[in-house]
């Protein structure tokens, strides 16, 4: 352990409902494997999180004993599968503080959710001269769909600049808002800088101009509690695989009054009431926006992941991750030539960095030899990296099951890389 830092303090005996990373690690089978002869150190949580046994077992149990299509069957297993699916919807609504389960639409992930809003709400509500404000901070999935619908509707996407610390320039944001602003699309936590913007305040300001706000919660939901009602968000999206759940499942929250005005994006089964060649009538939301057979097992896994995460004290998790991030920042600062991007005071444990003399791919390959998994590349956030004059960077992203010992292994390996030249 570097002498300049101290590991985050951990409490002793833990009563039910509290949290330690050791408790979480016991539930994650993959964290007990080796990579290249070394114990796995998973620091690529911003890309995807590892799955607890409770999620793995729920998927196995569903396929082993309960597999059926939903909503349209009268037999026992169809009813059981439907109950699981809708229990997942109710769990997501409670997890997000939504008004009702009916305000939750299941999607493949955040990307599909943003595209759904762009196509279903945007096509009907955007027109020539309208503005869509998007911070430079955003992931590509919260930029490109707006560019596509803006081109179609002759609206325009307006970037909101960042300051030197990697925070959204709030004065510039206020100046850009106008009667032309129809939508603000903003992440609650950045996948490349870790920045947590003042979303609640930004949303309230946007609403003064009559604009709607879509919040990308992909990087937020695993790190701290979210309440969409308190935020005032009109839309909120997240991906299950960044929340310890399976890939291919996510959720979109939309205010009920907005859902009621949204047109179908895709047509097919499940989203209709009746079909004829002379007339087709549609099911009410949220099924209106869920054409075809959904990712049923994914919802089962998402429900298990939410139950697992919420079995811990979420505030204790947030406090632990903040302490671990501070420790990691201080420890990584002792590596010669290492520079961490962004210095926002409010951030999640995402540490994107450069190392003098080494390109990001080389860094990631070197660390992989020691069993340490990080991400290297543009992180689907090229405008944010361009703000720092970069095309690529390395990224270590932490989760509740990471430890100060793993940070020490990261730092020691990076030091060896520098010494090796």
Backbone torsions as a table, in degrees:
resi	resn	phi	psi	omega
1	UNK	NA	128.5	-179.9
2	UNK	-58.0	139.4	-176.0
3	UNK	-65.1	-24.4	-174.3
4	UNK	-76.2	-9.7	-173.5
5	UNK	-128.1	166.1	175.0
6	UNK	-130.6	139.5	-177.9
7	UNK	-67.0	150.7	176.4
8	UNK	-58.7	134.2	179.8
9	UNK	-71.0	136.2	178.3
10	UNK	-116.4	136.8	177.9
11	UNK	-68.7	168.0	-178.1
12	UNK	-84.4	-116.3	-178.5
13	UNK	-60.4	138.6	-174.4
14	UNK	-114.4	114.2	174.1
15	UNK	-70.1	163.5	-179.8
16	UNK	-54.9	141.0	176.8
17	UNK	90.8	-6.9	176.7
18	UNK	-93.4	-162.9	-171.8
19	UNK	-152.6	139.7	161.8
20	UNK	-140.2	151.8	178.5
21	UNK	-63.2	-29.1	178.3
22	UNK	-62.9	-39.1	176.5
23	UNK	-59.7	-46.0	-179.1
24	UNK	-64.8	-43.4	-177.3
25	UNK	-62.0	-34.2	179.0
26	UNK	-60.2	-25.9	-176.4
27	UNK	-91.8	-5.2	-173.6
28	UNK	-108.4	98.4	-174.9
29	UNK	-58.3	-40.6	-172.5
30	UNK	-66.1	-22.3	179.6
31	UNK	-71.0	-7.0	-178.7
32	UNK	-104.6	11.2	176.2
33	UNK	-93.1	172.8	175.1
34	UNK	-114.1	153.6	175.6
35	UNK	-131.2	123.5	-178.2
36	UNK	53.5	37.1	176.5
37	UNK	82.1	5.0	-179.3
38	UNK	-122.2	150.0	173.3
39	UNK	-58.6	136.1	-178.7
40	UNK	-62.5	131.6	170.7
41	UNK	-117.3	103.2	-174.5
42	UNK	-91.5	103.2	179.3
43	UNK	-120.1	35.0	178.8
44	UNK	-120.5	38.3	-175.4
45	UNK	-70.6	-23.2	176.7
46	UNK	-66.6	-25.2	177.6
47	UNK	-85.0	-46.3	173.9
48	UNK	-165.1	150.9	178.8
49	UNK	-99.0	156.7	176.7
50	UNK	-83.5	159.3	-167.7
51	UNK	-105.6	133.0	176.0
52	UNK	-72.0	157.7	-179.4
53	UNK	-59.8	-28.6	179.7
54	UNK	-61.8	-35.8	177.6
55	UNK	-72.6	-45.7	-179.6
56	UNK	-60.6	-43.6	-180.0
57	UNK	-67.5	-35.5	178.8
58	UNK	-65.1	-40.7	177.7
59	UNK	-64.3	-45.1	179.9
60	UNK	-62.6	-42.2	-179.6
61	UNK	-65.6	-38.3	179.6
62	UNK	-63.5	-50.6	-178.2
63	UNK	-70.9	-26.4	-178.7
64	UNK	-83.9	-22.4	-173.0
65	UNK	-140.9	-10.7	-171.5
66	UNK	-135.7	7.5	-174.0
67	UNK	-62.8	123.1	176.0
68	UNK	-164.5	157.3	168.3
69	UNK	-72.9	168.0	-170.4
70	UNK	-118.8	166.2	169.9
71	UNK	68.5	-35.1	-170.3
72	UNK	-106.5	1.0	-176.1
73	UNK	-107.4	148.2	-180.0
74	UNK	-100.6	-6.6	-176.0
75	UNK	-83.6	170.5	-173.0
76	UNK	-58.3	-47.9	-175.7
77	UNK	-69.0	-31.1	175.4
78	UNK	-64.8	-41.4	178.1
79	UNK	-65.2	-41.7	-179.6
80	UNK	-64.4	-44.2	179.6
81	UNK	-64.7	-39.9	178.3
82	UNK	-63.0	-41.0	178.9
83	UNK	-62.8	-40.4	177.6
84	UNK	-63.8	-44.3	-177.8
85	UNK	-61.9	-46.9	-178.6
86	UNK	-74.7	-25.9	172.2
87	UNK	-65.6	-35.9	175.2
88	UNK	-63.3	-40.3	178.5
89	UNK	-63.2	-44.2	179.5
90	UNK	-63.7	-38.1	179.6
91	UNK	-65.6	-41.5	178.0
92	UNK	-62.8	-43.4	179.5
93	UNK	-59.4	-45.1	179.3
94	UNK	-66.4	-39.9	-179.3
95	UNK	-60.8	-36.2	-178.2
96	UNK	-94.5	-3.8	-176.7
97	UNK	70.8	30.2	-178.3
98	UNK	-76.9	161.3	-176.5
99	UNK	-65.4	-38.3	-175.1
100	UNK	-161.4	157.2	176.5
101	UNK	-56.2	-30.5	-177.6
102	UNK	-67.5	-9.0	177.5
103	UNK	-90.1	5.0	-178.3
104	UNK	-109.6	126.5	175.8
105	UNK	-112.6	128.3	177.1
106	UNK	-82.2	136.2	-178.7
107	UNK	-138.3	178.3	178.3
108	UNK	-74.1	-25.2	-178.6
109	UNK	167.9	-171.7	-177.3
110	UNK	-58.9	-41.5	-178.5
111	UNK	-59.1	-47.3	179.4
112	UNK	-65.9	-36.1	179.5
113	UNK	-61.7	-45.1	179.7
114	UNK	-65.2	-42.3	177.8
115	UNK	-63.5	-37.7	178.0
116	UNK	-61.1	-46.8	179.8
117	UNK	-63.9	-42.3	180.0
118	UNK	-60.6	-43.3	-175.5
119	UNK	-81.2	-40.3	-174.7
120	UNK	-84.5	-46.7	178.2
121	UNK	-87.6	-44.9	-173.9
122	UNK	-63.0	-42.1	-177.5
123	UNK	-61.5	-30.5	-177.8
124	UNK	-90.2	-17.2	-171.2
125	UNK	-121.1	-4.7	179.3
126	UNK	-109.3	145.5	179.8
127	UNK	-153.7	-178.0	-178.6
128	UNK	-54.2	131.5	177.7
129	UNK	88.2	-7.3	178.7
130	UNK	-78.5	149.4	179.7
131	UNK	-110.2	139.4	170.1
132	UNK	-117.4	113.5	-178.0
133	UNK	-90.8	126.4	-177.2
134	UNK	-135.2	119.5	178.6
135	UNK	-62.4	149.7	174.4
136	UNK	-60.2	-20.3	-178.7
137	UNK	-64.4	-20.2	-162.2
138	UNK	-71.7	152.8	168.4
139	UNK	-67.2	151.1	-179.0
140	UNK	-55.6	-31.3	-178.1
141	UNK	-70.0	-12.4	175.0
142	UNK	-110.4	16.5	174.5
143	UNK	-120.7	-55.3	-171.7
144	UNK	-61.4	-43.6	178.6
145	UNK	-59.0	-33.0	179.0
146	UNK	-74.4	-34.7	174.4
147	UNK	-63.6	-41.0	-178.6
148	UNK	-65.3	-46.6	-178.6
149	UNK	-73.3	-30.1	177.2
150	UNK	-65.1	-40.0	178.0
151	UNK	-63.0	-39.1	-178.6
152	UNK	-71.3	-38.1	-174.8
153	UNK	-99.2	-3.4	-178.5
154	UNK	66.4	26.5	167.7
155	UNK	-84.4	-176.9	178.3
156	UNK	-137.8	144.6	175.9
157	UNK	-94.4	123.7	-176.1
158	UNK	-112.8	117.9	179.9
159	UNK	-74.5	139.5	173.7
160	UNK	-98.8	121.3	-173.6
161	UNK	-71.8	165.2	175.7
162	UNK	-106.3	158.9	171.8
163	UNK	-94.2	-176.2	-174.4
164	UNK	-64.0	-26.5	-178.7
165	UNK	-85.2	-2.1	-177.7
166	UNK	85.2	18.3	174.7
167	UNK	-96.6	154.4	175.5
168	UNK	-68.7	130.6	-180.0
169	UNK	-70.0	103.5	-173.0
170	UNK	-69.8	-31.9	176.9
171	UNK	-67.6	-43.6	178.2
172	UNK	-62.4	-40.0	178.4
173	UNK	-60.0	-48.0	179.6
174	UNK	-61.3	-37.9	-179.7
175	UNK	-70.3	-29.9	-177.9
176	UNK	-78.8	-26.6	178.7
177	UNK	-64.9	139.0	179.0
178	UNK	-160.3	-178.3	177.2
179	UNK	-63.8	-18.2	178.9
180	UNK	-78.7	-19.0	-175.3
181	UNK	-71.5	119.5	177.8
182	UNK	-103.4	-27.3	-176.9
183	UNK	-150.1	142.5	168.0
184	UNK	-118.1	123.9	179.7
185	UNK	-112.4	117.9	-169.5
186	UNK	-145.0	141.4	175.8
187	UNK	-86.1	144.1	178.2
188	UNK	-79.7	-18.7	174.8
189	UNK	-154.6	132.3	-176.7
190	UNK	-77.5	138.0	179.0
191	UNK	-80.2	-10.3	-177.3
192	UNK	-116.0	-30.2	179.2
193	UNK	-112.2	-13.2	-178.6
194	UNK	78.6	-4.5	-175.5
195	UNK	-56.5	132.7	173.4
196	UNK	-110.1	101.3	-177.4
197	UNK	-71.9	164.2	175.2
198	UNK	-77.6	72.8	-171.1
199	UNK	-61.6	-41.2	-178.6
200	UNK	-60.3	-45.6	-179.4
201	UNK	-68.5	-40.1	179.0
202	UNK	-65.7	-36.5	178.1
203	UNK	-66.2	-45.4	179.5
204	UNK	-60.0	-39.9	179.4
205	UNK	-67.1	-41.3	178.4
206	UNK	-62.3	-38.9	-179.0
207	UNK	-65.2	-26.3	176.8
208	UNK	-62.6	-26.3	179.6
209	UNK	-97.7	6.3	179.4
210	UNK	80.1	9.5	-178.4
211	UNK	-83.0	151.6	172.2
212	UNK	-92.2	158.6	-178.5
213	UNK	-129.3	125.7	171.9
214	UNK	-105.8	128.6	180.0
215	UNK	-110.8	123.6	173.4
216	UNK	-86.0	108.4	-177.0
217	UNK	-101.9	15.4	-174.1
218	UNK	-54.2	-42.4	-177.0
219	UNK	-91.8	-5.9	-173.7
220	UNK	-93.9	-41.5	-165.4
221	UNK	-61.9	-27.7	-179.2
222	UNK	-81.7	-12.1	-170.4
223	UNK	-106.3	-30.8	-179.7
224	UNK	-154.7	158.3	-179.7
225	UNK	-61.5	145.1	-179.7
226	UNK	-123.5	137.3	175.9
227	UNK	-132.6	101.1	-175.4
228	UNK	-66.0	-29.8	178.7
229	UNK	-67.3	-43.4	178.0
230	UNK	-66.0	-39.4	178.4
231	UNK	-65.3	-31.2	-175.0
232	UNK	82.1	11.3	-175.9
233	UNK	-62.3	139.3	174.6
234	UNK	-82.1	-36.1	175.8
235	UNK	-135.4	145.0	176.8
236	UNK	-144.3	130.5	-175.4
237	UNK	-127.5	146.2	172.6
238	UNK	-152.2	163.5	180.0
239	UNK	-110.9	135.9	-179.3
240	UNK	-64.4	-36.3	-173.3
241	UNK	-69.8	-14.3	172.9
242	UNK	-93.0	3.9	-178.2
243	UNK	-123.1	28.8	176.0
244	UNK	71.6	14.5	179.6
245	UNK	-107.2	176.8	-179.7
246	UNK	-66.7	164.3	171.3
247	UNK	-75.2	161.4	174.5
248	UNK	81.4	9.2	176.7
249	UNK	-134.9	141.1	177.1
250	UNK	-161.6	-174.3	-176.9
251	UNK	-145.0	147.5	171.7
252	UNK	-118.2	124.8	169.0
253	UNK	-96.0	137.9	171.6
254	UNK	-139.4	142.6	176.6
255	UNK	-56.5	137.8	-175.9
256	UNK	-53.0	-39.0	-178.6
257	UNK	-68.4	-27.0	175.7
258	UNK	-78.6	-42.1	177.3
259	UNK	-56.0	-38.0	-177.8
260	UNK	-64.5	-20.1	-178.4
261	UNK	-100.6	-5.5	-173.7
262	UNK	-84.1	138.0	179.3
263	UNK	-88.1	157.5	177.0
264	UNK	-59.3	143.5	175.2
265	UNK	-94.6	-41.2	178.1
266	UNK	-126.8	151.6	178.9
267	UNK	-113.0	156.5	178.6
268	UNK	153.9	-155.2	177.8
269	UNK	-72.5	164.3	174.0
270	UNK	78.8	-25.9	-176.5
271	UNK	-104.2	13.6	-177.0
272	UNK	-120.2	160.5	167.6
273	UNK	-102.6	-43.9	177.0
274	UNK	-150.5	149.3	-179.5
275	UNK	-130.1	129.3	172.2
276	UNK	-144.5	161.5	179.6
277	UNK	-73.0	-14.7	176.2
278	UNK	-94.9	-25.7	-176.1
279	UNK	-164.5	135.9	174.3
280	UNK	-122.7	134.4	176.0
281	UNK	-113.9	147.2	-172.4
282	UNK	-104.2	154.4	174.0
283	UNK	-72.6	157.4	177.0
284	UNK	-73.0	163.4	173.5
285	UNK	-61.9	150.8	5.2
286	UNK	-85.8	-10.6	-175.5
287	UNK	-63.3	-25.6	176.3
288	UNK	-52.9	-31.9	-175.3
289	UNK	-106.2	16.3	-178.8
290	UNK	-124.6	61.1	-178.1
291	UNK	-65.1	139.9	175.3
292	UNK	81.6	-176.8	178.5
293	UNK	-75.5	123.9	-179.4
294	UNK	-75.8	175.5	178.1
295	UNK	-82.8	79.9	-171.2
296	UNK	-62.6	-49.4	179.7
297	UNK	-64.5	-31.5	176.6
298	UNK	-62.3	-39.9	177.3
299	UNK	-66.3	-39.8	176.7
300	UNK	-60.0	-43.6	178.2
301	UNK	-67.5	-37.0	177.9
302	UNK	-64.7	-42.2	176.7
303	UNK	-59.5	-44.6	179.3
304	UNK	-64.3	-38.5	179.6
305	UNK	-66.0	-43.0	178.3
306	UNK	-63.0	-43.3	178.9
307	UNK	-62.3	-39.1	178.8
308	UNK	-65.4	-49.8	-176.7
309	UNK	-63.9	-42.5	-176.8
310	UNK	-78.3	-3.5	172.9
311	UNK	-74.7	-14.6	175.3
312	UNK	-97.2	163.3	173.7
313	UNK	-74.9	109.4	-175.5
314	UNK	-64.1	-35.9	178.7
315	UNK	-68.2	-34.1	176.3
316	UNK	-67.4	-37.6	176.3
317	UNK	-61.3	-47.7	-179.2
318	UNK	-60.7	-41.8	-179.9
319	UNK	-66.4	-41.2	178.7
320	UNK	-63.6	-46.3	-178.9
321	UNK	-63.6	-36.3	177.4
322	UNK	-64.4	-42.9	178.5
323	UNK	-65.7	-39.9	179.5
324	UNK	-66.5	-39.3	178.0
325	UNK	-62.7	-44.4	178.7
326	UNK	-60.8	-43.5	177.3
327	UNK	-60.2	-44.5	-178.9
328	UNK	-65.0	-41.2	178.0
329	UNK	-59.4	-45.8	-178.4
330	UNK	-68.0	-40.4	-178.9
331	UNK	-68.7	-42.8	-179.2
332	UNK	-67.9	-27.2	178.6
333	UNK	-66.2	-15.4	178.6
334	UNK	-84.5	-5.9	179.1
335	UNK	-84.3	120.3	-179.1
336	UNK	-58.1	132.0	175.8
337	UNK	81.1	4.0	-179.6
338	UNK	-92.0	133.0	-179.0
339	UNK	-130.2	120.7	177.8
340	UNK	-89.7	133.0	-179.0
341	UNK	-82.8	139.1	174.9
342	UNK	82.9	142.9	-180.0
343	UNK	-142.4	33.0	179.1
344	UNK	-63.4	135.5	-179.3
345	UNK	-67.6	-28.2	179.2
346	UNK	-108.6	109.8	-175.1
347	UNK	-155.4	161.3	170.8
348	UNK	-93.9	174.8	-172.3
349	UNK	-82.5	63.9	173.5
350	UNK	-114.0	120.6	-175.3
351	UNK	-122.4	94.3	177.7
352	UNK	-92.0	133.4	-170.7
353	UNK	-146.9	162.6	169.6
354	UNK	-119.7	156.3	179.0
355	UNK	-133.1	117.0	-174.7
356	UNK	-53.1	130.2	176.7
357	UNK	88.9	-1.5	-176.1
358	UNK	-138.2	130.3	176.2
359	UNK	-78.9	158.1	-174.4
360	UNK	-57.5	-37.9	-179.4
361	UNK	-64.7	-38.4	177.7
362	UNK	-65.0	-41.2	178.3
363	UNK	-60.5	-48.9	-178.1
364	UNK	-62.9	-39.9	179.1
365	UNK	-64.9	-42.7	178.9
366	UNK	-61.1	-47.6	-179.0
367	UNK	-64.1	-36.4	179.9
368	UNK	-60.8	-32.9	177.8
369	UNK	-62.9	-25.2	177.3
370	UNK	-96.8	11.7	178.2
371	UNK	80.2	14.2	-176.3
372	UNK	-104.5	120.4	-177.1
373	UNK	-101.6	117.7	172.0
374	UNK	-127.5	179.8	178.8
375	UNK	-111.0	145.0	175.9
376	UNK	-136.1	138.4	179.4
377	UNK	142.7	-152.2	179.8
378	UNK	-96.6	-4.4	173.1
379	UNK	59.1	25.3	-178.5
380	UNK	52.7	37.8	179.8
381	UNK	-147.4	53.1	-175.0
382	UNK	-61.7	-39.7	177.0
383	UNK	-61.6	-37.0	178.9
384	UNK	-65.9	-41.9	177.3
385	UNK	-68.1	-37.4	179.0
386	UNK	-61.7	-28.4	176.2
387	UNK	-57.5	-28.3	179.3
388	UNK	-102.8	10.9	179.1
389	UNK	73.0	25.8	-176.5
390	UNK	-118.4	153.7	170.7
391	UNK	-104.7	-32.2	-176.6
392	UNK	-140.0	156.8	176.2
393	UNK	-157.6	165.9	174.3
394	UNK	-96.3	152.1	-177.8
395	UNK	-142.1	126.1	169.7
396	UNK	-108.1	123.8	-178.4
397	UNK	-124.9	130.3	-170.9
398	UNK	-101.8	155.6	176.0
399	UNK	-135.0	179.7	-174.2
400	UNK	-61.8	-22.9	-178.1
401	UNK	-93.2	0.7	176.7
402	UNK	-82.2	158.9	-173.8
403	UNK	-132.8	165.3	176.2
404	UNK	-65.0	-30.7	176.7
405	UNK	-63.3	-37.6	177.7
406	UNK	-68.3	-37.2	174.5
407	UNK	-61.0	-42.4	178.5
408	UNK	-59.8	-40.1	179.0
409	UNK	-64.8	-40.4	176.6
410	UNK	-59.7	-48.9	-177.6
411	UNK	-64.4	-42.4	-179.6
412	UNK	-63.0	-40.6	179.2
413	UNK	-66.9	-41.5	177.7
414	UNK	-63.7	-36.7	177.0
415	UNK	-64.6	-40.3	178.7
416	UNK	-65.1	-36.8	177.4
417	UNK	-62.5	-43.8	178.9
418	UNK	-64.4	-39.3	179.7
419	UNK	-68.3	-32.5	-179.8
420	UNK	-73.2	-17.6	-179.0
421	UNK	78.8	NA	NA
